[in-house]
Amino acid sequence: MYDFDGALDRAPYDCLKWSYLGGCCPDRDDILPMWIADMDLAAPQAVLDALRKRAEHPVYGYAGKPDGYYEAYRSWMRQRYAQDIDRSWILFSPGIVPAIASAIRAYTKAGEGVCIMPPVYHPFASLIKANGRAVREAPLVIQDGRYELDLARLDAAASVSKVLILCTPHNPVGRVWTREELEAIADIAEKRDLIVVADEIHADLVYAPHRHIPSMAVSERFNERLVTAWAPSKTFNIAGLQTSYIVVPNPALRKALAADIDASGIGVPNCFGSAAAEAAYTQGGPWLDALLPYLKGNFEHLRDELKRRAPALTVYPCEGTFLAWIDFKGAGLSGDLHQTLLSKAGLWLDAGARFGTGGSGFARLNFGCPRAMLDEAIERLAGAFGS
Ligand SMILES: Cc1ncc(COP(=O)(O)O)c(C=O)c1O
């Protein structure tokens, strides 16, 4: 019923992943890009139909936030996560990144600490620094081949921070935090009086038996200090439409965040975003339910083939996201891993060093693509790093 195997030519359509390969390697025309986190898969048909319908009207002036923008998301959260979200709690932001920047400014003063758990989505650290705040790290630890929280380090970092930016599910290591882990984070947040900004952009992309627990489901008490950033961007492959939902139950925190969003001038939606988000959340469920096993199959195929054909590489378990976290340290490489991957394998991945402490020697591979494209990447990795 859904075809995820079809190849799409994205290069002619101003696509960051495919249209700028020349800038990265002017002397090669065979680079396969599997870095930035969008999928090489068509969005659900309902989204295409909604966008066509909107595009047919020839005026593309300023848009607002129609009821559909709110109600589609609220019913998605009710149906999929049993969360009742009051409409008044929702703030619009075009993206999660600008919302996190606003939260940093709204909840901290210059020089104050903001805690992150690297290796983690790299804009967290750069936004903290660019806004003149101090990065406080509580790096994840690897135990028995799996990433875990280091609660003692988190408590120490929290004691010198005002805000924690939580990545849940965690990009790039693919962990889906359990209720117990989230409760432990909430306990530390309360003890150290932290505001928690939970980036849940990958929430819908979780593989059974793992289950995403929304941070706002942890406890009413935790909600008093919680900002959740959510979006249909990754789930339905519509990141370029820049439509997000920032949920802030506490009125004082909401007011402060809304003030910074207003002051930044980013609070006006584009005229396609709501139509796409509404179609995705109201009609895209069956598409997502078919996509998840396809992505899970992609991940298992990658893991199993690399284990067999390039055993020097270690693929970490992926509980959620369409991003595989691969340890290249066993391949005995030296120098810049990004350049080595380009020159030896013709692959553009995100080198792990970008994700901060603990990321060196790793690379992140985006497996949100047709199986044939993944097979090509596997061939290249096996050819370059196989035994
Ligand atoms: C954890 C995480 N947060 C945020 C984003 C981007 O958010 P946005 O495009 O809405 O600013 C990404 C994109 O890869 C991501 O992985």
The ligand as an SDF file (V2000), in Angstrom:
LIG
                    3D

 16 16  0  0  0  0  0  0  0  0999 V2000
   17.0380   16.5530   18.1590 C   0  0  0  0  0  0  0  0  0  0  0  0
   16.7240   17.5480   17.0840 C   0  0  0  0  0  0  0  0  0  0  0  0
   16.1580   18.7120   17.4120 N   0  0  0  0  0  0  0  0  0  0  0  0
   15.8370   19.6400   16.4740 C   0  0  0  0  0  0  0  0  0  0  0  0
   16.1050   19.4170   15.1300 C   0  0  0  0  0  0  0  0  0  0  0  0
   15.7790   20.4550   14.1210 C   0  0  0  0  0  0  0  0  0  0  0  0
   14.6640   21.1580   14.4770 O   0  0  0  0  0  0  0  0  0  0  0  0
   14.0530   22.2890   13.5780 P   0  0  0  0  0  0  0  0  0  0  0  0
   14.3500   21.9770   12.1490 O   0  0  0  0  0  0  0  0  0  0  0  0
   12.6030   22.2250   13.9070 O   0  0  0  0  0  0  0  0  0  0  0  0
   14.6680   23.5800   14.0360 O   0  0  0  0  0  0  0  0  0  0  0  0
   16.7040   18.2110   14.7590 C   0  0  0  0  0  0  0  0  0  0  0  0
   17.0240   17.9630   13.3460 C   0  0  0  0  0  0  0  0  0  0  0  0
   17.7840   17.0970   13.0140 O   0  0  0  0  0  0  0  0  0  0  0  0
   17.0060   17.2570   15.7520 C   0  0  0  0  0  0  0  0  0  0  0  0
   17.5460   16.0820   15.4350 O   0  0  0  0  0  0  0  0  0  0  0  0
  1  2  1  0
  2  3  1  0
  2 15  2  0
  3  4  2  0
  4  5  1  0
  5  6  1  0
  5 12  2  0
  6  7  1  0
  7  8  1  0
  8  9  2  0
  8 10  1  0
  8 11  1  0
 12 13  1  0
 12 15  1  0
 13 14  2  0
 15 16  1  0
M  END
$$$$
